[in-house]
Amino acid sequence: MSAHIKTVTDDSFEQDVLQAGKPVLVDFWAEWCGPCRALSPILEEVAANHSDKVIFAKINIDENPQAPSKYGVMSIPTLILFKNGQVEAVKMGLLSKSQLSAFVDSNV
């Protein structure tokens, strides 16, 4: 994983996402998902430009089924922005760099 994006698991979700000191944008993804793979470099770019105000994280839904189930993730990629341990905003599907930047900027 990159320097700007943290890998989280069901076991680390509480500490890494819900108890984080700043907003956390979580990418729910899977290895077999084409749009998820297409989103990865876009997420990396946006993370590099926004890492001062948002923590970026990814969780593989195949390896970690509890968090996606708890937060109602029905399709991937799904991006969920958490603030103070609560869901602040949700975006589903592949986004362009400008769409992702606007989503982050409008919610933090």
Beta strands, then each sheet from edge to edge (+ up, - down):
strand 1: 5-7
strand 2: 24-29
strand 3: 55-60
strand 4: 78-83
strand 5: 86-92
sheet 1: 1+ 3+ 2+ 4- 5+
end
